[in-house]
């Protein structure tokens, strides 16, 4: 199976995808969706769309891929069962443990594991399959070699087009800690699309330092096909319907060997941030970061000339009223313009900005193109045969489906029904998307009134449509028992730091700067920290070092499978976003760090003797699996810590570390000071003297004085 999978933020986008030839669409509900700002669907509108999509042979996947709090579990599960009963082809989850619970209780429900789960290597894919998922939606950073390995054991879905998150999926807390709007809850405010500067030569000027170009793999899709990928996903539930149509057309043209530059031009005109990148699967390219321009850049159409105070653009293009443009000067956006009038060898534009000779115009709204993209309507080819014999029941055959009327055909007293009249009637398709051709039309001495003939057609078409859109999903009753925790208390202290031993800590989580050089002999209470993203090759190399430690602490669920295969303890990190009693009861790790997006009260509700909560120290808000400095290794100054400064003057430490290449962690601009209702987890990654913080962390006054500036995080402030 090769599937083009398109986004459907609302009904218009869903129909644009279907009409353009998408094999499947994915969408969200008004609740529990990672794109809460999209139009989304309720159960009623979902049911209507499912009927239409299935009739047109298009699959529908429903995303319920958000962090689920304990108090929401029953509603979440009841909604999930309702979505399945309504006819969804699969449900997309980000919580791997909820997936396991659903599979145990409702085994027929088809589950896909969201990219928010951060599956990036074979270990994560094995765990997903073991827990009942039939498909994994891979992280956008997954290497081609790992994609090949994963595709051999489970269905794989890979992003080929659309926006890229700067942070490794499921690990971004910047929006959450900056303003209480969690990306893991579908409410990201996109702080990565703001301007920042670095304390590095050449990067001091505020630009869009964290903003990535849109992904567009283009003909690299064939490499993904060879790797075994079955579903090619277009991102964009927040994008307009014409973009969805253009993106589907683009990839269909490539796969069908009908590509043209015009089709790529259409895509660029509907949405193009940064002139595209092929993505990290194929290596970080020069266009990966879009630091100069944020948002839709469109397609270049010409250069501005100021003529008698008016703005003229010399161009061979054909433009009309309603077309809009973005203006760039020396590669940077300065404003917008609108079509004003035609002229010889070009056109005039109006702009609120003062334009100069040499400014570049890029079309961002092409009115006629948008109308064309949305004019296509997908039809169902049906072949209709009709048999009307006087004295017998009328018979209609629609592509093999036979319908027989209830009342015998009358004998004609004057003119009998003609074949032409019967065909004229059945060419009317009412509300149904049928493209009618005719087989055998038999009529002998027959007569039906126009009302009777129309009723025959309407009933036959309605029955056929019901047949081809039938919901065949197993119907479940919501009757599962949601687990609870015993609210027992863990009194241990665990510390993440750059040392393999540390006085005062019950558990030490050693976090090296260079994972290729681990020489330390750890104490018996020391776990090795593993980041959320590691390639299969990196894991194989580090496995030889694991005998030095009592176990692993991992910010990715794949660490659970690795630890189980090696027979060593696992400490499930904050990156797993453990947030409810199902997670606690089904996570097999020896220790569990609760999500840092829970309040103290929410943490206390699910606390057990094996749980920890981040209480003091640094707060990691992003994992960057790329080089923010363009991967110019020869000129790199190789600082261990950089400072990222936003437009408000807030300073975010950026720590560099090494696996097979350099990667980076972004930390919150202030430290966290909280009182854990369970075991205390201290992140001393940035501390030069972690022993001191360990010593004073239980004394709130001393810790506050030590930090000077700090945040209570989400201790008392729930995320939205």
C-alpha positions as CSV (number, residue, x, y, z in Angstrom):
1,X,0.0,0.0,0.0
2,X,1.2,3.5,-0.9
3,X,-0.9,6.2,0.8
4,X,-1.0,10.0,0.4
5,X,-2.3,11.2,3.7
6,X,-3.6,14.8,3.8
7,X,-4.6,17.1,6.7
8,X,-8.2,18.1,7.4
9,X,-8.4,21.0,9.8
10,X,-12.1,21.4,8.9
11,X,-14.7,20.2,6.4
12,X,-13.5,22.4,3.6
13,X,-10.0,21.1,3.9
14,X,-11.2,17.5,4.2
15,X,-13.2,17.9,0.9
16,X,-10.2,19.6,-0.8
17,X,-8.1,16.6,0.1
18,X,-10.7,14.0,-0.9
19,X,-11.5,15.8,-4.2
20,X,-7.8,16.1,-5.1
21,X,-7.2,12.4,-4.7
22,X,-5.8,11.8,-1.2
23,X,-5.9,8.2,-0.2
24,X,-6.6,9.1,3.4
25,X,-7.1,12.2,5.6
26,X,-6.4,12.8,9.3
27,X,-8.3,15.2,11.5
28,X,-8.9,16.2,15.1
29,X,-11.9,16.6,17.4
30,X,-12.7,19.7,19.3
31,X,-11.2,18.0,22.3
32,X,-8.0,16.0,22.7
33,X,-6.4,17.2,19.5
34,X,-2.8,18.4,19.1
35,X,-4.2,21.2,16.8
36,X,-6.8,22.8,19.1
37,X,-6.9,26.0,17.0
38,X,-8.0,24.1,13.9
39,X,-11.7,24.1,13.0
40,X,-11.9,20.4,14.0
41,X,-14.9,18.1,14.3
42,X,-17.5,16.9,16.7
43,X,-18.9,13.4,16.7
44,X,-21.9,14.4,14.5
45,X,-19.8,16.2,11.8
46,X,-17.3,13.4,12.0
47,X,-20.0,10.8,11.2
48,X,-21.1,12.8,8.2
49,X,-17.6,13.1,6.8
50,X,-16.9,9.5,7.4
51,X,-19.9,8.5,5.3
52,X,-18.7,10.7,2.4
53,X,-15.1,9.7,2.7
54,X,-15.8,6.0,2.8
55,X,-18.1,6.1,-0.1
56,X,-15.3,7.7,-2.1
57,X,-12.8,5.0,-0.8
58,X,-10.9,7.4,1.4
59,X,-9.7,6.4,4.9
60,X,-10.1,8.7,7.9
61,X,-7.8,8.8,10.9
62,X,-8.7,10.7,14.0
63,X,-6.0,12.3,16.1
64,X,-6.4,12.2,19.9
65,X,-2.8,12.9,20.5
66,X,-2.6,15.1,23.5
67,X,-1.3,14.8,27.0
68,X,-4.2,13.4,29.0
69,X,-4.5,14.3,32.7
70,X,-5.8,11.9,35.2
71,X,-9.2,13.6,35.7
72,X,-9.8,13.4,31.9
73,X,-9.2,9.7,31.5
74,X,-12.8,8.5,31.6
75,X,-14.0,11.2,29.2
76,X,-11.0,10.6,26.9
77,X,-11.6,6.9,26.7
78,X,-15.4,7.2,26.3
79,X,-14.7,9.7,23.4
80,X,-12.2,7.4,21.9
81,X,-14.7,4.5,21.9
82,X,-17.4,6.8,20.4
83,X,-15.0,7.9,17.6
84,X,-14.3,4.2,16.7
85,X,-18.0,3.3,16.8
86,X,-18.7,6.2,14.5
87,X,-16.5,4.5,11.9
88,X,-12.9,5.9,12.1
89,X,-10.4,3.8,10.3
90,X,-7.8,4.4,13.0
91,X,-7.2,6.6,16.1
92,X,-3.9,8.4,16.5
93,X,-2.5,8.5,20.1
94,X,0.6,10.0,21.6
95,X,0.3,8.2,24.9
96,X,1.8,4.8,24.3
97,X,0.5,3.4,27.6
98,X,-3.1,4.6,27.0
99,X,-2.7,2.8,23.7
100,X,-1.7,-0.4,25.5
101,X,-4.8,0.0,27.8
102,X,-7.1,0.5,24.8
103,X,-5.7,-2.5,23.0
104,X,-6.2,-4.7,26.1
105,X,-9.9,-3.6,26.5
106,X,-10.9,-3.0,22.9
107,X,-8.7,-5.1,20.7
108,X,-10.4,-4.4,17.4
109,X,-9.7,-0.6,17.6
110,X,-6.9,0.3,15.2
111,X,-4.2,2.5,16.8
112,X,-1.5,4.6,15.2
113,X,1.2,6.1,17.4
114,X,1.6,9.8,16.9
115,X,4.9,11.5,16.0
116,X,4.4,13.2,19.5
117,X,5.5,9.9,21.0
118,X,9.0,10.4,19.4
119,X,9.5,7.0,17.8
120,X,12.9,7.3,16.0
121,X,14.5,3.9,16.2
122,X,13.8,0.2,16.2
123,X,13.4,-0.1,20.0
124,X,10.6,2.4,20.0
125,X,8.9,0.7,17.1
126,X,9.1,-2.7,18.9
127,X,7.5,-1.3,22.0
128,X,4.7,0.3,19.9
129,X,4.0,-3.0,18.2
130,X,4.1,-4.9,21.5
131,X,1.5,-2.5,23.0
132,X,-1.0,-3.0,20.1
133,X,-0.2,-0.2,17.7
134,X,-0.5,-1.2,14.0
135,X,1.4,1.9,12.7
136,X,4.0,4.3,13.9
137,X,4.2,7.9,12.7
138,X,7.9,8.5,12.9
139,X,9.7,11.6,14.2
140,X,10.8,13.9,11.5
141,X,14.4,13.4,12.5
142,X,14.5,9.7,12.0
143,X,17.4,8.5,9.8
144,X,16.8,6.6,6.5
145,X,18.6,3.6,7.9
146,X,16.3,3.5,11.0
147,X,13.3,4.0,8.8
148,X,14.3,0.9,6.8
149,X,14.7,-1.2,10.0
150,X,11.4,0.0,11.5
151,X,9.4,-0.6,8.2
152,X,10.4,-4.3,8.4
153,X,8.4,-4.8,11.6
154,X,5.5,-2.3,11.5
155,X,3.6,0.0,9.2
156,X,5.4,3.4,9.0
157,X,4.1,6.8,8.3
158,X,6.5,9.6,7.4
159,X,6.0,13.4,7.0
160,X,6.9,14.5,3.5
161,X,5.4,18.1,3.4
162,X,4.7,20.9,5.7
163,X,5.8,22.8,8.8
164,X,8.7,21.5,10.9
165,X,8.9,21.8,14.7
166,X,12.3,23.1,15.7
167,X,12.1,20.8,18.8
168,X,12.1,17.0,18.8
169,X,8.4,16.0,18.8
170,X,6.8,15.6,22.2
171,X,9.7,17.3,24.0
172,X,8.8,21.0,23.6
173,X,7.8,23.0,26.7
174,X,8.7,26.5,25.5
175,X,5.1,27.6,25.0
176,X,4.1,25.8,28.2
177,X,6.6,27.5,30.4
178,X,6.5,30.9,28.6
179,X,2.7,31.3,28.9
180,X,0.9,28.2,30.1
181,X,-0.2,27.1,26.7
182,X,1.1,23.6,26.1
183,X,2.1,22.3,22.7
184,X,1.5,18.8,24.2
185,X,-2.1,19.9,24.7
186,X,-2.5,21.3,21.2
187,X,-2.2,25.0,22.2
188,X,1.3,25.9,21.1
189,X,1.8,29.6,20.7
190,X,4.9,29.0,18.5
191,X,7.6,30.8,20.3
192,X,10.0,29.2,17.9
193,X,8.7,31.6,15.2
194,X,9.8,34.6,17.1
195,X,13.1,36.5,16.8
196,X,16.2,35.5,18.9
197,X,19.9,36.2,18.9
198,X,22.9,34.1,20.1
199,X,26.0,35.1,21.9
200,X,28.1,34.0,19.0
201,X,29.9,36.0,16.3
202,X,27.6,36.4,13.3
203,X,24.5,35.5,15.3
204,X,24.1,38.6,17.5
205,X,21.4,40.2,15.4
206,X,17.8,39.2,16.3
207,X,16.4,36.9,13.6
208,X,14.2,33.9,13.3
209,X,17.0,31.7,14.7
210,X,14.7,28.8,15.7
211,X,12.3,28.9,12.7
212,X,12.7,26.1,10.3
213,X,11.8,26.1,6.6
214,X,8.8,24.0,5.5
215,X,9.6,20.3,4.7
216,X,9.2,19.2,1.1
217,X,10.9,15.9,0.2
218,X,9.8,16.0,-3.4
219,X,11.3,13.2,-5.4
220,X,13.1,11.9,-2.3
221,X,9.8,10.3,-1.7
222,X,11.1,7.4,-3.8
223,X,13.9,6.8,-1.3
224,X,11.2,6.6,1.4
225,X,9.3,4.1,-0.7
226,X,12.3,2.0,-1.1
227,X,12.8,2.1,2.6
228,X,9.4,0.5,3.1
229,X,7.3,3.6,4.1
230,X,3.6,3.0,3.3
231,X,2.1,6.4,4.2
232,X,3.3,9.8,3.1
233,X,2.0,12.5,5.4
234,X,1.3,16.1,4.6
235,X,1.3,18.4,7.6
236,X,-1.1,21.3,7.7
237,X,-4.3,21.1,9.8
238,X,-4.0,24.8,10.3
239,X,-3.5,25.5,6.5
240,X,-6.1,26.6,4.0
241,X,-8.0,24.1,1.7
242,X,-6.1,25.3,-1.4
243,X,-2.8,24.4,0.2
244,X,-4.1,20.9,1.0
245,X,-5.3,20.5,-2.6
246,X,-2.0,21.7,-4.1
247,X,0.1,19.5,-1.8
248,X,-1.9,16.4,-2.7
249,X,-1.7,17.2,-6.4
250,X,2.1,17.7,-6.1
251,X,2.8,14.3,-4.6
252,X,0.3,12.5,-6.8
253,X,2.0,14.0,-9.8
254,X,5.4,12.7,-8.6
255,X,4.1,9.2,-7.8
256,X,2.2,9.0,-11.1
257,X,5.1,10.3,-13.1
258,X,3.1,13.4,-14.1
259,X,5.3,16.0,-12.4
260,X,5.7,19.5,-13.9
261,X,7.2,22.7,-12.8
262,X,3.7,24.3,-12.9
263,X,2.5,21.8,-10.2
264,X,5.4,22.8,-7.9
265,X,4.7,26.4,-8.6
266,X,1.1,25.9,-7.5
267,X,2.4,24.4,-4.2
268,X,4.7,27.3,-3.6
269,X,1.9,29.9,-4.2
270,X,-0.4,28.2,-1.6
271,X,2.2,28.0,1.1
272,X,6.0,28.1,1.2
273,X,8.0,28.9,4.3
274,X,11.7,29.4,3.5
275,X,11.8,27.8,0.1
276,X,11.7,24.3,1.6
277,X,14.1,21.8,3.0
278,X,14.4,18.1,2.4
279,X,14.5,17.5,6.1
280,X,16.9,15.8,8.5
281,X,16.2,12.3,7.2
282,X,18.3,13.3,4.2
283,X,20.8,15.4,6.2
284,X,20.7,19.1,7.3
285,X,20.8,21.2,4.2
286,X,21.5,24.9,3.7
287,X,17.8,25.9,3.6
288,X,16.9,24.0,6.8
289,X,16.7,27.2,9.0
290,X,14.6,30.1,7.7
291,X,16.2,32.8,9.8
292,X,15.4,35.8,7.5
293,X,11.7,35.2,6.6
294,X,8.9,33.9,8.8
295,X,5.7,32.7,7.3
296,X,4.4,32.2,3.8
297,X,7.0,33.5,1.2
298,X,5.1,32.3,-1.9
299,X,6.8,32.4,-5.3
300,X,9.0,35.0,-6.8
301,X,7.3,36.9,-9.7
302,X,9.4,40.0,-10.4
303,X,11.3,43.1,-9.2
304,X,9.8,46.4,-8.3
305,X,10.5,49.6,-10.3
306,X,9.3,52.9,-8.9
307,X,7.7,54.8,-11.8
308,X,6.2,58.3,-11.2
309,X,5.5,57.4,-7.6
310,X,3.8,54.1,-8.6
311,X,5.1,50.6,-8.0
312,X,5.6,48.7,-11.2
313,X,6.7,45.0,-11.5
314,X,8.1,43.7,-14.7
315,X,6.8,40.2,-15.2
316,X,5.4,37.8,-17.8
317,X,2.8,36.5,-15.3
318,X,-0.9,37.1,-15.5
319,X,-2.4,38.6,-12.4
320,X,-5.8,39.8,-11.3
321,X,-7.6,41.8,-8.6
322,X,-7.5,39.7,-5.4
323,X,-3.9,38.6,-5.9
324,X,-1.5,39.5,-3.0
325,X,2.2,39.6,-2.6
326,X,5.0,39.6,0.0
327,X,7.8,42.2,-0.5
328,X,11.4,41.3,0.3
329,X,14.3,43.6,0.4
330,X,17.8,42.1,0.6
331,X,16.2,38.8,1.5
332,X,14.1,40.1,4.4
333,X,10.4,40.8,4.6
334,X,9.4,44.4,4.7
335,X,5.6,44.2,4.0
336,X,2.9,43.3,1.6
337,X,1.3,44.5,-1.7
338,X,-1.9,43.9,-3.7
339,X,-2.5,43.8,-7.4
340,X,-3.6,47.2,-8.7
341,X,-3.7,47.1,-12.5
342,X,-2.2,45.5,-15.7
343,X,0.4,47.2,-17.8
344,X,2.6,46.4,-20.7
345,X,5.1,43.7,-19.8
346,X,4.1,43.8,-16.1
347,X,1.6,45.1,-13.6
348,X,1.2,47.7,-10.8
349,X,0.7,47.0,-7.1
350,X,-0.5,49.0,-4.1
351,X,1.4,48.8,-0.9
352,X,1.2,50.5,2.5
353,X,5.0,50.3,2.7
354,X,7.3,52.6,0.8
355,X,8.9,50.4,-1.8
356,X,12.2,50.9,-3.6
357,X,13.7,49.9,-6.9
358,X,15.0,46.3,-6.6
359,X,12.5,45.1,-4.0
360,X,11.4,41.5,-4.8
361,X,7.7,40.6,-5.2
362,X,6.5,37.1,-4.2
363,X,2.9,36.1,-4.9
364,X,1.3,34.6,-1.7
365,X,-2.4,34.7,-2.8
366,X,-3.2,33.6,-6.4
367,X,-6.9,34.1,-6.7
368,X,-7.5,32.2,-9.9
369,X,-5.2,29.3,-8.8
370,X,-7.1,29.0,-5.5
371,X,-10.4,28.8,-7.4
372,X,-9.1,26.2,-9.8
373,X,-7.6,24.0,-7.0
374,X,-11.0,23.9,-5.2
375,X,-13.1,23.3,-8.3
376,X,-12.2,19.6,-8.7
377,X,-14.9,17.2,-7.5
378,X,-14.2,13.5,-7.0
379,X,-16.9,11.2,-8.4
380,X,-17.8,7.6,-7.9
381,X,-18.1,5.8,-11.2
382,X,-21.3,3.8,-11.3
383,X,-22.7,1.7,-14.0
384,X,-26.5,1.6,-14.0
385,X,-28.7,-1.0,-15.6
386,X,-32.5,-0.8,-15.4
387,X,-35.2,-3.4,-16.2
388,X,-38.8,-2.2,-16.4
389,X,-41.2,-4.9,-17.6
390,X,-45.0,-4.4,-17.4
391,X,-46.5,-6.5,-14.6
392,X,-43.2,-7.2,-12.9
393,X,-41.3,-5.5,-10.1
394,X,-38.8,-2.8,-11.3
395,X,-35.1,-3.8,-11.1
396,X,-32.1,-1.6,-10.9
397,X,-28.5,-2.8,-10.9
398,X,-25.8,-0.3,-9.8
399,X,-22.3,-1.6,-10.3
400,X,-23.4,-5.1,-9.2
401,X,-25.8,-4.0,-6.4
402,X,-29.3,-5.1,-7.2
403,X,-32.4,-3.2,-6.0
404,X,-35.9,-4.4,-6.6
405,X,-38.9,-2.0,-6.2
406,X,-41.9,-3.0,-4.2
407,X,-44.7,-2.2,-6.7
408,X,-45.1,-3.8,-10.1
409,X,-44.6,-1.7,-13.3
410,X,-47.8,-0.6,-14.9
411,X,-48.6,-1.5,-18.6
412,X,-48.4,1.5,-20.9
413,X,-51.8,2.7,-22.2
414,X,-50.3,5.0,-24.8
415,X,-46.6,5.7,-25.1
416,X,-44.4,3.3,-23.0
417,X,-41.3,4.5,-21.2
418,X,-38.3,5.0,-23.5
419,X,-34.7,4.2,-22.9
420,X,-33.8,7.8,-23.3
421,X,-36.3,8.9,-20.6
422,X,-35.0,6.3,-18.2
423,X,-31.4,7.4,-18.8
424,X,-32.4,11.0,-18.4
425,X,-33.9,10.2,-15.0
426,X,-30.9,8.2,-13.7
427,X,-28.4,10.8,-14.8
428,X,-29.7,12.9,-11.9
429,X,-27.6,11.9,-8.9
430,X,-29.3,14.0,-6.2
431,X,-26.8,14.6,-3.4
432,X,-24.6,11.7,-4.3
433,X,-21.2,12.1,-6.0
434,X,-22.0,9.6,-8.8
435,X,-20.6,9.7,-12.3
436,X,-23.2,7.6,-14.2
437,X,-22.7,5.4,-17.2
438,X,-25.3,2.9,-18.5
439,X,-25.4,-0.8,-19.1
440,X,-28.5,-2.5,-20.3
441,X,-31.7,-0.6,-20.2
442,X,-34.7,-2.9,-20.7
443,X,-38.2,-1.6,-21.1
444,X,-41.3,-3.4,-22.4
445,X,-44.8,-2.0,-22.5
446,X,-43.9,-0.3,-19.2
447,X,-45.2,2.9,-17.6
448,X,-44.2,4.7,-14.5
449,X,-45.2,8.2,-13.6
450,X,-42.4,10.7,-13.3
451,X,-42.8,10.7,-9.5
452,X,-42.6,6.9,-9.4
453,X,-39.5,6.8,-11.6
454,X,-37.8,9.5,-9.5
455,X,-38.6,7.6,-6.3
456,X,-37.2,4.4,-7.8
457,X,-33.9,6.2,-8.6
458,X,-33.7,8.0,-5.3
459,X,-34.3,4.8,-3.3
460,X,-31.8,2.8,-5.4
461,X,-29.1,5.4,-5.2
462,X,-29.7,5.8,-1.4
463,X,-29.4,2.1,-0.8
464,X,-26.2,1.8,-2.9
465,X,-24.6,4.8,-1.1
466,X,-25.4,3.2,2.3
467,X,-23.7,0.0,1.1
468,X,-20.5,1.6,0.0
469,X,-20.3,3.9,3.0
470,X,-21.2,1.3,5.6
471,X,-19.5,1.4,9.0
472,X,-18.1,-2.1,9.6
473,X,-16.2,-1.3,12.8
474,X,-16.9,-3.6,15.8
475,X,-19.3,-1.6,18.1
476,X,-18.1,-1.4,21.7
477,X,-19.7,-0.3,24.9
478,X,-17.7,1.9,27.1
479,X,-17.4,-0.3,30.2
480,X,-13.7,-0.5,31.1
481,X,-12.4,0.2,34.6
482,X,-9.9,3.0,34.7
483,X,-7.1,2.2,37.1
484,X,-6.2,4.2,40.1
485,X,-3.0,4.7,42.1
486,X,-2.4,4.2,45.8
487,X,-1.1,7.7,46.4
488,X,1.9,6.4,48.4
489,X,4.9,8.6,48.7
490,X,8.4,8.2,47.4
491,X,11.0,9.9,49.6
492,X,14.0,9.5,47.4
493,X,16.1,12.3,45.8
494,X,17.3,11.7,42.2
495,X,19.7,14.2,40.5
496,X,20.6,14.7,36.9
497,X,24.1,16.0,36.6
498,X,27.5,15.7,34.8
499,X,29.0,13.5,37.5
500,X,28.6,9.7,38.0
501,X,28.5,10.1,41.8
502,X,27.2,12.7,44.1
503,X,26.9,13.0,47.8
504,X,23.3,13.4,49.2
505,X,21.6,11.8,46.2
506,X,19.7,8.5,46.5
507,X,19.9,8.2,42.7
508,X,22.4,9.8,40.4
509,X,21.5,10.2,36.7
510,X,24.8,10.8,34.9
511,X,24.5,13.0,31.9
512,X,27.7,13.2,29.8
513,X,28.6,16.0,27.4
514,X,30.0,13.4,24.9
515,X,28.2,10.1,24.6
516,X,31.1,8.8,22.5
517,X,33.5,9.0,25.4
518,X,32.1,7.5,28.6
519,X,35.0,6.4,30.7
520,X,33.7,6.9,34.2
521,X,33.0,3.9,36.5
522,X,29.7,4.7,38.2
523,X,28.4,3.9,41.6
524,X,25.7,1.3,42.2
525,X,23.0,4.0,42.4
526,X,23.9,5.6,39.0
527,X,21.7,5.6,35.9
528,X,23.0,6.7,32.5
529,X,21.0,9.5,31.0
530,X,19.9,8.9,27.4
531,X,18.4,11.7,25.4
532,X,15.0,11.4,23.7
533,X,16.5,11.0,20.2
534,X,19.2,8.4,19.4
535,X,19.7,6.5,16.1
536,X,19.9,2.8,16.1
537,X,23.7,3.0,15.3
538,X,24.2,5.3,18.3
539,X,22.4,3.0,20.6
540,X,24.4,0.0,19.5
541,X,27.6,1.8,20.3
542,X,26.5,3.0,23.7
543,X,25.2,-0.5,24.7
544,X,28.8,-1.5,25.3
545,X,29.0,1.2,28.0
546,X,25.9,0.3,29.9
547,X,27.6,-2.3,32.1
548,X,29.2,0.6,34.0
549,X,25.7,1.7,35.3
550,X,22.9,0.2,37.3
551,X,20.4,1.2,34.6
552,X,19.3,3.9,32.1
553,X,17.3,7.1,32.5
554,X,15.6,7.8,29.1
555,X,13.5,10.7,27.9
556,X,12.1,8.5,25.2
557,X,9.8,5.5,25.5
558,X,12.2,3.5,23.4
559,X,14.4,3.3,26.5
560,X,11.8,1.0,28.1
561,X,12.3,-1.6,25.4
562,X,16.1,-1.2,25.4
563,X,16.2,-1.8,29.1
564,X,13.9,-4.8,28.9
565,X,16.0,-6.4,26.2
566,X,19.2,-5.9,28.2
567,X,17.6,-6.9,31.5
568,X,18.5,-3.7,33.3
569,X,16.4,-1.2,35.3
570,X,14.8,1.8,33.5
571,X,14.0,5.2,34.9
572,X,11.3,6.7,32.6
573,X,12.2,10.4,32.2
574,X,10.0,13.5,32.1
575,X,10.0,13.4,28.3
576,X,7.5,10.5,28.4
577,X,5.0,12.9,29.8
578,X,3.6,10.5,32.3
579,X,0.4,12.2,33.4
580,X,-2.3,9.8,34.5
581,X,-2.9,6.6,36.4
582,X,-2.9,4.4,33.2
583,X,0.6,5.6,32.5
584,X,1.7,4.8,36.0
585,X,0.1,1.3,36.1
586,X,1.3,0.2,32.7
587,X,4.8,1.7,32.6
588,X,7.1,-1.1,33.5
589,X,10.0,1.2,34.5
590,X,11.5,0.8,38.0
591,X,11.2,4.6,38.5
592,X,9.0,7.1,36.7
593,X,9.4,10.9,36.4
594,X,6.0,12.6,36.1
595,X,5.3,15.2,33.4
596,X,6.6,18.6,34.2
597,X,3.4,20.0,32.9
598,X,1.3,18.8,35.9
599,X,0.5,20.9,39.0
600,X,1.5,19.7,42.4
601,X,-2.1,18.6,43.0
602,X,-2.2,16.6,39.7
603,X,1.1,14.9,40.5
604,X,-0.1,14.0,44.0
605,X,-3.2,12.3,42.5
606,X,-1.1,9.7,40.7
607,X,2.0,9.5,42.9
608,X,3.4,6.1,44.0
609,X,6.5,4.8,45.6
610,X,8.2,4.8,42.2
611,X,7.3,8.3,41.1
612,X,9.5,11.5,41.0
613,X,8.6,15.0,40.0
614,X,11.0,17.7,38.8
615,X,11.3,20.1,41.7
616,X,14.5,22.2,41.4
617,X,17.1,23.2,38.9
618,X,17.1,23.7,35.2
619,X,14.0,23.1,33.0
620,X,14.8,21.7,29.6
621,X,12.2,23.2,27.2
622,X,13.6,22.0,23.8
623,X,15.7,19.3,22.3
624,X,17.3,20.4,18.9
625,X,18.4,17.5,16.8
626,X,20.2,19.8,14.3
627,X,22.8,22.4,14.4
628,X,21.3,25.9,14.9
629,X,24.5,27.4,13.3
630,X,24.1,25.8,9.9
631,X,26.4,22.8,10.6
632,X,29.6,24.8,9.6
633,X,31.8,22.5,11.7
634,X,35.1,23.9,10.4
635,X,34.3,27.4,11.7
636,X,32.5,26.3,14.9
637,X,33.7,27.8,18.2
638,X,32.4,24.7,20.0
639,X,31.1,26.5,23.1
640,X,29.5,24.1,25.7
641,X,26.8,26.7,26.6
642,X,25.4,29.4,24.3
643,X,22.8,32.0,25.3
644,X,19.7,32.5,23.2
645,X,18.0,35.9,23.9
646,X,14.5,36.7,22.9
647,X,13.0,40.2,22.0
648,X,12.0,40.7,25.6
649,X,15.6,40.2,26.7
650,X,15.0,36.8,28.4
651,X,18.1,34.6,28.2
652,X,17.8,30.9,27.5
653,X,20.8,28.7,28.0
654,X,21.6,26.4,25.1
655,X,23.7,23.4,26.0
656,X,25.7,21.5,23.3
657,X,26.3,17.8,23.6
658,X,27.6,15.1,21.3
659,X,26.4,11.8,20.2
660,X,27.5,10.9,16.6
661,X,27.1,14.7,15.9
662,X,26.4,17.8,18.0
663,X,23.0,18.3,19.4
664,X,21.5,21.0,21.6
665,X,19.2,21.4,24.6
666,X,17.4,24.7,25.3
667,X,16.7,25.5,28.9
668,X,14.1,27.9,30.5
669,X,15.3,31.4,31.2
670,X,15.0,30.9,34.9
671,X,15.4,27.9,37.3
672,X,12.5,25.9,38.7
673,X,11.8,26.1,42.4
674,X,9.0,23.8,43.5
675,X,8.1,21.3,46.3
676,X,7.6,17.8,45.0
677,X,4.6,15.9,46.4
678,X,6.6,12.7,45.6
679,X,10.2,11.8,45.0
680,X,12.3,14.9,44.2
681,X,14.1,15.1,40.8
682,X,16.7,17.8,40.6
683,X,18.1,18.8,37.2
684,X,21.6,20.0,37.8
685,X,22.7,19.9,34.2
686,X,23.7,23.6,34.2
687,X,25.1,23.6,37.8
688,X,28.8,24.0,38.4
689,X,28.3,22.9,42.0
690,X,25.4,20.3,42.0
691,X,26.4,19.2,45.6
692,X,25.3,22.5,46.9
693,X,21.8,22.4,45.3
694,X,21.4,18.9,46.6
695,X,22.2,20.0,50.1
696,X,19.8,23.0,50.2
697,X,17.0,21.9,47.8
698,X,14.7,21.0,50.7
699,X,15.1,24.4,52.2
700,X,12.9,26.7,50.1
701,X,14.3,29.9,51.4
702,X,17.9,29.0,50.8
703,X,17.1,27.6,47.3
704,X,15.3,30.8,46.4
705,X,18.2,32.9,47.6
706,X,20.6,30.6,45.6
707,X,18.6,30.9,42.3
708,X,17.8,34.7,42.7
709,X,15.4,34.4,39.7
710,X,13.1,31.4,39.5
711,X,9.7,30.1,38.5
712,X,7.3,27.9,40.3
713,X,6.6,26.3,36.9
714,X,3.2,24.6,36.8
715,X,3.2,23.8,40.6
716,X,0.0,25.9,41.0
717,X,-0.6,27.1,37.4
718,X,-2.3,24.4,35.3
719,X,-1.5,24.3,31.6
720,X,-4.3,24.8,29.1
